[in-house]
């Protein structure tokens, strides 16, 4: 367990890294909701709030699937 904690201090899990990036660019993550228990409607609303915050900060937002031939293999 100590070795895992030491590794995470150097390379944190992706969720922690994304949270740090969001805080660094000024997006305040919603800490009141647990993502695993959110309804689809609540998830959609949270995504809309996050995109609105990003747009207010001047971060370009692209909606829809990007034009990548490898992504065409994935379902919507």
Secondary structure, 3 states (H helix, E strand, C coil): CHHHHHHHHHCCCHHHHHHHHHHHHCCCCCCCCCHHHCCHHHHHHHHHHHHHHHHHCCCCCCCCCCCCCCHHHCCC
